Amino acid sequence: MTVVKLVVASAVDEEGDQLHPRVWNHEFIQLPLVIKEKQNRPTITETEISALLKNVNERYAVLVALVAGTGLRIGEALALRTEDFDPDCHVLHVKRSVWHRCEQAPKTSNAIRFVDVPESLAQVLCRYIKGRKGHLFTTRAGRLLDSRNVLDVLQRAGRQGGYHAFRRFRFAVLRKAGVPDDLIKLWLGHSQNLIDLYAAQLRYDETYRRGWCERAGLGFGLGELGYKLGVPIRPLLVA
């Protein structure tokens, strides 16, 4: 309905006045209420992630581990280039997104951000990136992957549901670990409030960020993916 309202309101004359000004009567048109608390918000479990890592090939398994372990939006993940990572793959810089195989600006200004990567996932990414240049996830012909095609692959491997479940999973892992809200918003690319802005200096403290990143961990194991890549996963222990 918001889209319909915007379309109707966008029709203006040469003076900029609306051609079809109106007041919407939601009760009269029987528009159903949207109760956010009752909306279906499917997530994904550790067991389901482990099954996907086992049942898809290396490229898609790395992509699954990346979105589940960082909370990146699928378009942000598909747009990643090797130069977006620091040398140890401990930090990635989200600068762009992909929609229908075309690069574009990220969803919002908050989406342009640094995301800290847990040690075990960083080991996997470093091995996957080694010897590559440009985009991480491409077809054999070198074209960018399409999110719809990726979803088809995951569904054939047993995954039911969309990509946002991976972001919900990551949010739950961070929240259960007690990660401060300003860091969660930073890593997930959510909008910041005034309190978050006051705490902004803490986000420039890499030691502070790394500590929380490793304390939260991934919430799932990478043993199967590490085996595919020949990486002996050695999680970093944090006191």
N, C-alpha and C positions, 0 to 999 in steps of 0.2 A: 504493500500500500504506500509505503514511503516513496518508492520509485514512481508509482502512478501519480502521486501528488506533485512530485518534482517535475514530471513531464508536463502536466497540466499547467503548473505555475510558470514553466519556462516559455510559454507562448506569450510574447509581449509585442506591443506596437512600436512604432518608430520613436515614441517618447519614453519607452521603457515601462509603460503601464501594462499590467496583466490583461490579456484578452478574455480570460475566463476566471475572474476572481470568484472564489467560493469559500464557504465554511463547510467543512466536512462533518456530517452527522453520523458518527460511527454506530450509534444504536439503531438508527433508521435503516442503514444498509446491512445491519446484523454482522458487523465486523467482529470476529471472535477475539477475545482477550488473549494476549500473549503473556503467560505467567512463566517467567524465567525459571523459577524453582521447579516447575513441572516439566520443563523441556527435556527431551532426551539428549543426554550428553555422553555418548559412548566413549569409552577409553579403551586401552589395551593393557594386557597383563604381561608380567615378566615371562610367563610360560609361552604366551603367544609370540612375543618378540623372539624368544629363543628358537621357537619353531620356524619362524620366518628366516632367521639367520642360517638355519640348517637347510631349508628347502629352496632357497633362491641362490643364484650364482653370485660370484664375488662382487660384481659391480652393484647389484641391488642389495646385497647383504650389507655392504659398507654404507649405502644410502640409508637403509633402515636403521643401522646403528647410529648414524649421524643425527637423523631427525629425532630418534628416541632419546639419544644421549645429550642433545643440546637444546631441543625444543625449537629448532629452526622451522620456519614455514617451508613447505615443499618448494615453492618458487625460489626462496633464498638458497636452499640447499643445491638446487639444480644450477644456480648461477655461479656457484663457487669456482674460483680458479686456484691454481696451486699457489700463486703469489698472495692470496688472501690469508695464508697461514704464516705464523712465525716459524723459525727453523725447527723447533721441537714439536710443532703442531699443538702447543698448549693454548694458543689463542688464535681465533679466527676473526676476521673483520668482515662483517656483512655490509656490502656496498651496493648491491644490485639484486634484482629478482628476475625471474623468467616466467613469461606467460605465453602459452602456445608457441614455445621454442624461440620466442623473441625476448631479448633483454630489455628491461625497463627499470625505472627507479623503484626503490623499495616501497612498500605499502604506505608508510608514514615516515616522518623525520625521525621518530623514535626507533624505527627499524634499522637505521644506519647505526651500527653499534659494534662493540667488541664482545665476543662470547668466549668464556674460558672453557676448556675441554678437559675432562677428567683424564688422568694419566693413562689408564688402560686403553681408552679410545684414541688418545693421542698416539700411542704406539702403533695401533692399527692404521690410522690415517697416514702416519709417516711412511709406513711400508707401502701403502696403496699409492701414495703420491710419488714415491721414488721413481725417477725416470720419466715422469709425466710433465707436460707443459700445457698451460691453458686450462680449460674447464675439466673438472674432475669426472663428470658424468656425461658421457656422450655415446652415440651409437658407434658401430664399427666404421661407419663412413665419416665419423667426426662431427655429426650434427648433435645439437643439444637434445637431451631426452625430453619427451613430452610427458607431463604429469599424468595424463589420462592413460597413456601406455604403461607407465610405471605402476599405476593402480591396478591395471588389468593383470600384470605379472604377480602382484601381491595377492590379488584375489584368487588367482589360479593356485597359489601356494597355500591358500586357506584363510587369508585375511578377509574379514567382512567389516566394512565401514570405511570412512574416509581418513584423510591425513591428520585432521585436527586431533584425533585420538592420541597421536604421538606427543603433541604439545601438552595435552592434558596429563599424560603420563609423566612427562618431565616436570610439569608444575607440581604434581603430587609428590614426586621424589624430593624436590627442593623444599617443599613446604614441610614434609615429614621430618626432614633433616634440620629444620629450624633456620633455614637460610633467611637473612633479613629481606624484607619486602623490596627494598630499593634494588638489591642485587637480582632478585627474581625478575623484576620489571626490566632491568637492564638486559639480562640474558635473553629474555623472551621478547624484547622489543615492545613492551607495553608503555602506555603514557605515564608520565611522572607527575606527582603532585608536589605541593610546596615543600612538604617534609622531605621528600626524596631529593629535591633540589638542594636543600640544606645539607644533606648527607652526600652530595655529589663528590666531594673530595675523597671520600672513602673508596669510591669506585676507581680512582686513579692509583690506589695502593694495590699493586699486583700481589704482594704477599698476602694481604687481607683477602683478596678475591680467590687466590689459589687455595688458601686454607679452607674456605667455605666450599669451593668446587670439589676438592678431594674428600671433604667430610660428607658431602651429599652423595658422591659417587654416581654410578649410572643407574642402579636399580635393577640391572640385569647382567648376566654374564656374557663374556665375549670369547669363551673358549672355542666354540665351533668356528667362529669367524677367524680367530687367531690361527686355528689349525689350517684353514683354507689359504691364509696368507703366509703361513710359515712364521708366525709371530708368537713367541712364548710370552703370553700375557703375564706381566708382573705388576699387579696393582700396587700403587703407592700407599703405604700405611701412614696414617696421620694420627698423632696422639690426640 
